[in-house]
Amino acid sequence: MVFKSSLVLLSVLSMLSFSGCSKDDSTSSDGSTGTGDKTALEGTWKDNESTIKFTGHTFDVAYTESEDNVTINLSLHGSFTDEGYKIVQPNDKNTTKMTRRATTCIQNATIIEQNKVNQANATGLCGGHWSINKAKDVTECTDYKDTCIQEKKTTKDIYFIDNKTKLYMGDEEQIGSDGYPDALNTDYSTKQ
């Protein structure tokens, strides 16, 4: 569903894996600057599906995905901590390791087609009572609950900031023996 791997949401959340890091003046072999100082993540970062805001050691994510005439809006709030550094491919980038956990996860679904609304009401999806183009809280609904359960687990990740404007997160499909990703995603968020 979320951020671009098995569940698009989990990929978006991989992009959540951020950290307020200690001073790092390292430069990778391609000339890109590492994560920088403690304020490197501060502010708002956007890609085509999500907006991530970092304040201190907390993060907030707003994510929207549309599929099969249903729009899912996910909001997350949580915290992260620094865990040191890790060199990863490509280009031997010196990434920052972090541990993150969402403390709040809220999902709303909006059905944008009447026949899908009728079907959801007929089957009692999430208790029924659906209306076209009206958001319904599905955070605790059995059909959607796994997303928030997954997001509230403690997760190890890495990130790299290129030229202070592009944020790359770890590739959750390439986890090393230390529990952190061994590579970065090719997708990135841009600082706003």
C-alpha positions in Angstrom: 0.0 0.0 0.0 2.5 2.7 1.1 6.1 4.0 0.2 7.2 1.8 -2.7 8.1 -1.8 -1.8 5.8 -4.7 -0.9 3.6 -2.2 0.9 3.8 1.3 -0.6 3.3 2.5 2.9 6.2 0.7 4.4 8.4 2.3 1.7 7.1 5.7 2.7 7.9 4.9 6.2 11.4 3.8 5.3 11.7 7.4 4.3 10.8 8.3 7.8 13.8 6.7 9.2 15.6 9.9 10.1 17.9 11.0 12.8 19.2 14.1 14.4 22.9 13.3 14.0 26.1 14.5 15.5 28.5 16.5 13.4 29.7 14.7 10.2 31.8 16.5 7.7 32.4 13.4 5.6 32.2 13.5 1.9 31.5 10.4 -0.2 33.6 9.3 -3.2 31.2 11.1 -5.5 31.7 14.4 -3.8 28.4 14.5 -2.0 28.2 15.8 1.5 27.1 13.4 4.3 24.3 14.2 6.7 25.8 17.4 8.2 25.0 18.7 11.6 22.2 18.1 14.1 19.8 20.3 12.1 20.3 18.6 8.7 16.9 16.9 8.9 15.1 19.9 10.3 12.2 21.1 8.2 9.9 19.6 5.6 10.8 17.1 2.9 8.4 16.0 0.0 8.2 13.4 -2.7 5.2 12.7 -4.9 3.3 10.7 -2.3 4.3 12.0 1.1 5.4 15.0 3.2 7.8 14.4 6.1 8.5 17.0 8.8 11.3 16.8 11.3 11.4 18.8 14.5 14.1 17.9 17.0 14.0 14.1 17.4 10.4 13.8 16.2 8.9 13.2 12.8 5.4 13.7 11.3 4.4 12.1 8.0 1.4 12.7 5.8 0.9 10.2 3.0 -1.7 9.8 0.3 -2.2 6.9 -2.0 -5.1 6.2 -4.4 -5.9 2.8 -5.8 -9.1 1.1 -7.1 -11.2 4.3 -6.4 -10.1 4.4 -2.8 -7.9 7.1 -1.4 -5.9 6.4 1.8 -4.5 9.2 3.9 -2.1 8.1 6.5 -0.6 10.3 9.3 2.2 9.3 11.5 4.0 10.9 14.4 6.9 9.4 16.2 10.5 9.8 17.4 14.0 8.7 16.2 17.5 8.4 17.7 21.0 8.4 16.2 22.8 5.1 16.1 26.1 6.1 14.4 27.2 5.7 10.8 27.4 3.1 8.1 29.2 3.1 4.7 26.9 1.7 1.9 26.9 1.3 -1.8 26.6 2.9 -4.3 29.6 5.2 -4.2 30.6 4.3 -0.6 28.1 6.9 0.9 28.6 7.5 4.6 25.0 7.2 5.8 23.5 7.9 9.3 22.0 4.9 11.1 18.9 5.6 13.1 16.1 3.9 15.0 12.6 5.1 14.7 9.2 4.4 16.1 5.8 5.8 15.2 3.8 6.6 18.4 0.7 7.7 16.6 -0.8 6.3 13.4 -4.1 7.4 11.9 -5.6 6.2 8.6 -8.6 7.6 6.8 -10.1 6.1 3.6 -12.3 7.8 1.0 -14.2 5.9 -1.6 -14.6 8.0 -4.8 -17.0 5.9 -6.8 -20.7 5.1 -5.9 -20.7 1.5 -6.9 -17.6 0.9 -4.6 -19.5 2.7 -1.8 -22.5 0.4 -2.3 -20.2 -2.6 -2.3 -18.4 -1.5 0.9 -21.8 -0.9 2.7 -23.2 -4.2 1.5 -20.2 -6.2 2.8 -20.0 -4.1 6.0 -16.4 -3.1 5.3 -15.1 -1.4 8.4 -18.6 -1.3 9.9 -20.3 0.0 6.8 -21.8 3.5 6.7 -19.7 4.7 3.8 -20.5 7.8 1.8 -19.0 8.8 -1.5 -16.1 11.2 -1.2 -16.3 11.3 2.6 -13.3 10.2 4.7 -13.8 7.4 7.2 -11.4 6.6 10.0 -10.2 3.0 9.3 -7.3 3.0 11.8 -8.8 0.2 13.9 -10.6 -1.6 11.0 -9.4 -5.2 10.6 -8.9 -4.7 6.8 -6.5 -1.8 7.4 -5.1 -2.4 10.9 -1.9 -4.1 9.8 -0.5 -0.9 8.4 -0.5 1.0 11.7 0.6 -2.1 13.7 3.6 -2.5 11.3 4.4 1.2 11.6 4.4 1.2 15.4 7.3 -1.3 15.5 10.8 -0.1 16.2 12.6 0.0 12.9 16.3 0.4 12.1 17.1 2.5 9.0 19.7 4.7 7.4 19.6 8.0 5.5 21.8 10.2 3.4 21.3 13.9 2.5 22.8 14.9 -0.8 23.8 18.6 -1.2 21.4 19.5 1.7 18.4 19.2 -0.7 17.8 15.5 -1.4 17.0 12.9 1.4 17.6 9.2 0.6 16.4 6.5 2.9 17.5 2.9 3.3 16.3 0.1 1.0 14.2 -2.1 3.3 14.6 -5.0 1.0 18.4 -5.1 1.5 18.9 -5.5 5.3 22.4 -6.3 6.5 23.4 -8.6 9.4 23.4 -5.6 11.7 19.7 -5.0 11.0 20.2 -1.8 9.1 19.8 -1.5 5.3 23.0 -2.1 3.2 21.9 0.2 0.4 19.9 3.4 -0.2 16.6 3.7 -2.2 17.0 5.5 -5.5 13.8 7.5 -4.7 14.4 10.7 -2.7 12.5 13.5 -0.9 13.3 17.2 -1.6 13.7 19.8 1.1 11.0 22.5 1.0 
